[in-house]
Amino acid sequence: MRTFNLKIRGEYLNLILDGRKTIEVRVAYPRFNGMAAGDTIRFNGEHEYQVAKVARYPDFEALAQAEDPRRMYPTDPDNLLTVLREIYPPEKEALGVVAIHLGPAATLL
């Protein structure tokens, strides 16, 4: 089991802490290779969550078709693709997409 340290914007972290955002989306940087269920994610150095599942997709469009947008962007699910593409430019999306399904909080430091 591995621990992945991720930085996340406060608004998105709050949605995770509230239990409303249960899937974290990232582009498929090489450091996510091998991430699997049972690993731990530590957000902003202090909030730990167990990884329940990792799904990989070729792009944001495939992600949006396969996963529930309300679990990734609960405040405005209809604009999920717009928001993701504002965060990640096309050359980053071309790396592929990782949908990290979050399990319960593991440990709060």
C-alpha positions in Angstrom: 0.0 0.0 0.0 1.2 3.5 -0.9 0.4 7.0 0.2 -0.1 9.7 -2.4 0.2 13.3 -1.4 -2.1 15.6 -3.4 -2.7 19.3 -3.2 -6.3 20.3 -3.8 -8.1 23.7 -3.8 -10.0 24.6 -0.7 -13.4 24.6 -2.3 -12.9 21.0 -3.6 -11.4 19.8 -0.3 -14.4 21.1 1.6 -16.7 19.1 -0.7 -14.7 16.0 0.0 -14.7 16.6 3.8 -18.5 17.1 3.6 -18.8 13.8 1.9 -20.3 15.4 -1.3 -17.3 14.8 -3.6 -16.4 11.1 -3.6 -14.4 11.0 -6.8 -11.2 13.0 -7.3 -10.2 13.5 -10.9 -6.6 14.0 -12.1 -4.8 13.7 -15.4 -2.8 10.5 -15.6 0.6 11.7 -14.6 3.1 8.9 -14.3 3.1 9.2 -10.5 -0.4 7.7 -10.5 0.7 4.5 -12.3 0.0 1.7 -10.0 -2.4 3.6 -7.7 -4.9 1.0 -6.6 -7.7 0.3 -4.1 -6.3 0.2 -0.6 -3.8 3.0 -1.2 -4.1 6.2 0.8 -4.4 9.8 -0.4 -3.3 12.6 1.8 -4.9 15.9 0.8 -2.9 19.1 1.5 -0.7 17.2 4.0 -3.4 16.4 6.5 -6.6 14.8 5.4 -6.2 11.1 4.6 -8.7 9.0 2.6 -8.6 5.4 1.5 -8.7 4.7 -2.2 -11.7 2.5 -2.9 -11.2 2.2 -6.7 -9.2 3.7 -9.5 -10.6 4.0 -13.0 -8.7 5.2 -16.0 -10.1 6.9 -19.1 -8.6 8.3 -22.4 -10.1 11.7 -21.9 -12.6 13.8 -19.9 -15.4 13.0 -22.3 -15.1 9.3 -21.6 -14.9 10.0 -17.9 -18.1 12.0 -18.0 -19.9 9.2 -19.8 -18.8 6.5 -17.4 -18.9 8.2 -14.0 -21.6 10.2 -12.2 -20.7 13.9 -12.5 -22.4 14.6 -9.2 -19.7 12.6 -7.5 -16.9 14.6 -9.1 -18.4 18.1 -9.1 -21.5 18.2 -6.9 -22.1 21.9 -7.0 -22.6 22.1 -10.8 -22.4 18.6 -12.4 -23.7 19.9 -15.8 -20.5 22.0 -16.1 -18.0 19.2 -15.1 -16.3 19.1 -18.5 -16.0 22.9 -18.7 -14.4 23.1 -15.2 -12.0 20.2 -15.8 -10.8 21.8 -19.1 -10.3 25.1 -17.3 -8.0 23.4 -14.8 -6.2 21.1 -17.3 -5.2 22.3 -20.8 -5.6 19.9 -23.8 -2.0 18.6 -23.6 -2.6 17.5 -20.0 -5.9 15.8 -20.9 -4.1 14.0 -23.7 -2.2 12.1 -20.9 -5.4 10.3 -20.0 -7.6 10.7 -16.9 -7.7 9.0 -13.5 -10.9 8.8 -11.5 -10.0 8.1 -7.9 -13.0 6.8 -5.9 -12.6 7.8 -2.3 -13.5 5.5 0.5 -13.9 6.7 4.1 -11.5 9.0 5.8 -8.5 6.9 6.9 -6.9 9.0 9.5 -7.0 12.7 10.2 -3.6 13.9 11.4 
